Amino acid sequence: MRVIMFDIDTLRADHMGCYGYGRPTTPVMDEVARDGVRFDHYYCPNAPCLPSRASMVTGLYGIHNGIVGHGGTAADLHLQGRNRSFTDDVSENSFFMQFRRAGMHTVSFSTFAERHSAWWFNAGLHECYNVGNRGGESADMVTPHVLDWLERNGKKDNWMMHVHYWDPHTPYRAPDDCENLFTGQPLSDDWITEDIFKEHLLHIGPHCANEIYMWHDTPSPACPKHPGRLRTLAEAKHFLDLYDAGIRFTDDNIGQIISWLKANDLYNDDLAVIITSDHGEDIGEFGIYAEHGLADEPVCRIPLIIKWPGMRQGAVAKGFHDNVDLLPTMRELLNTPLITWDKLKHDGVSFAKTLKDGTDCSKDYVVLTQCAHVCQRSVRFDDYLYMRTVHGGYHLIPDELLFNVKDDPHELHDLSKERPDLCDRGARMILDWTDRMMKSSRYNEDPMWTVMREGGPEHCRGQLKNYINRLKGTEREYGIPLLLEKYGEEE
């Protein structure tokens, strides 16, 4: 058996053709979806990059593994402590270790571990290829190494390959031939109107239309296509073109690998293909552009497509799942043992039976946490997303929000005042989930509160005074007293 996993950074599910997007962003991945099972409501429970991959690789929510942010204590896995043996439990039971334990040769093409000093990511890998740009590499720097490895090893049996592409991640930088596919072409969902964009120009907070680079509007010479700010609606729409072009460039590179497999008669019933992402992207939602800094629907809903030998083809799984479910699913499919843990087990629920015969293995709801740019905990249930904000990252986000994301996917209409009953229900789900997680935790504190006690989210820490100075004398000066009222003199 051979397994290839495409791990695509910052890929929104709703910008893929197989998820209903109208633009030709993912023809190759759409074909794989027709050969396997597509999961319609699959989420990263801990956003963004570092927390999400920590939950996928460990099979543990951030509240259990310790990683919920991008800096401070909560950017490292919890130490196991005095009961650690010669090796630690998390590494022994990690995602890639399942394939190694099943007798496969494991290889990864990724710079993720170096980018975040997340060396635990490599547990279970025989080979790790790092092209050296810490996430700044484009797909055409990665694909030749993948094809070279396949030329040397692809026809051997029993290997698992992980291929990580960064191209949809900010800053947007796809080559002209991909960009030109979308420039001037109608948007699949043309929801940003002139009036909405005018509101975006008045937004208070990082990564808004006035400060694409988080706290400033100075473009990077290394990425001239990625603007420092958006001045017009036309520029905002072209910005969406750039994001879609990054997705298409990734898809084209995946196409080169799939074409090699087909040419060598390896794209067959013995090949498994997994396609997923770490998180999505807000591109206008909440007035935020090119960032994955909230626990909301566009950031946390991600694709999952699995083509697996002997399993269903052309099927769609509708229920709620999140990325801690992937590890126990692989364990069941590969029939690998769980090395004994003291108290803690994987948090996920296997959906192997969904792949096999369509059995519903989904959850009633999924809880979403973001502590790198803001401190939020949200819950996705029925058609709704309920959000609770502890620290808004210097956005003026209310403490409580409710959206019907089925009817309002871009989160324009807050229903929290109209539906207090649903807010109560969402708050109860978060409370019950948090209590359940903490009761089964080895550790005394929810790491979200560790982030708060260390000064708040990493990406906004120490920025308030300079940002207030930036707002002075502009039409956004109205936000200064609101920021001071909400965040005080916390710095």
C-alpha positions, 0 to 999 in steps of 0.5 A: 500500500502507498499513501500520499497526503497533501497538506495545504496551508490556508486553504478555505474549503469554500474556495474549492470546486468540489465544495461548490466554488464557481471558479476553476481553482482545484480541478485536480483535487476535485478529481480526487474527491470524485474518487473518494469521500469528501467531508463537508463539515470538517474543522480545525479545532485549534487555529491557526498554523501551529495549534492546528497541526499540533492537534492533527499530529497529536490527536489531542485538542490544544487544551490537552496538548498545551499548544493554542498560540504562536508564542509563550508557554502555549506554543510548546507541547506540555511536558509529560512530567515525571511519568515520562519514560524513555520516549514520551507518550505523544511522540509514540502515538503521533500521526506519522508514527501510525504509518511507520508502525504499520510497516511503511517508510515515511517521508515528509516534504515540509518546512513547518517544523523549522518555521515554528520550532515544532520538532515534535512534528517529525515524530515517526518520519524516516525522512524529512526534506526541508527546502529551507525557506521556513514557509516562504517557499513556493510549490515549484521549489517543493514539487521537484524534490517530490518527483525526484523521490518518486523516481527513486522510490515510488515503485517500491511498496509500503510508503507514506508521503507527506507533501506540504504546500504554502502557496495560499498562505499570505503573502499572496505570490502566485505566478502570472499564469495562475493569476491571469486565470482569475483577473477580471473574471467574475467572483464566485461569491461577489459579496463585498459591495461598495457599502461593505467595503466602505465599512471595511475602510473604517475597520479598527484592528490588524490585517484590515484593508488599511493595514494588510501587513497586520500593523502597517501598510508597507509592502514587502519587496520580496512579494510585490504582488501582495499590497500593503493596503486596499484603497478601492473595491476593485483592489479588494476583488483583485486581492481575492484573485491573488488568493485563488491563484495561490490555490490554483498554483498548488493544484497545478503542482499536485497535478504534476504528482498525480500525473506521475503516479498515473503515468507509472500505473500507481494511481490505482486501487492500492493508492491512498490519497489524503487532502486537507489543510491546517486552516482557512482564511478571512478575506473580508470577513469581519473587515479582515484581509489575508489573515487566519486570526479568528475562531470563525467559519472561514478560518476553521472550516477546512477541506478533507478528502480521502481516497482509500483502497476498498472504500467508498467513492464519490461520497460526501460525509455531512456531519461535524468532524475535526482534525483530531479525528484523523489520527484515530481513523488512521489507527483503525484503518492501519490496525495499529496499537495505542501505546499505553498512556497514563490517563490521557487518550486521543481526543478524536473519534474514528470515522473509518466506518464512514469511509467504509460504508457511510456509517455516521461517526460525526459529532453533535458539535465542534468547539473551535479555539484561537489564541494566536491573534485573539483569544476566542472559543467558539462552537459550531452546531446545527446551522450556527456559529456561536463565538465568545471573545476573551481578548479581541486582538485590538479589534472591536469584537463584541464578547458574544456573537451568533451567526447562521453560517448556512444562510450567512457564510460571511458572518455579516448579521449578528443574531446574538440579540435576536436569539439569546436562546441559541447563545445560551445553548452555545455557551453551555456547549463550550462550558460543558466541553471545557469542563469535560476536557479539564477533568481529563487533563493532566494539567491544572490550567486551560492554556487559553488562560495561560496566554492571557496571563502572559499578556494576551495573544502573541501577534498583538502583544505590545502593539496597542500604543503604536496602533493608537498613534497610527489611528490619530488624525485619520477617519478611524480616530473614532476607534481610539476611545473605544480601544482604550475602553475595551483594552485599557492600559493593559500594555 
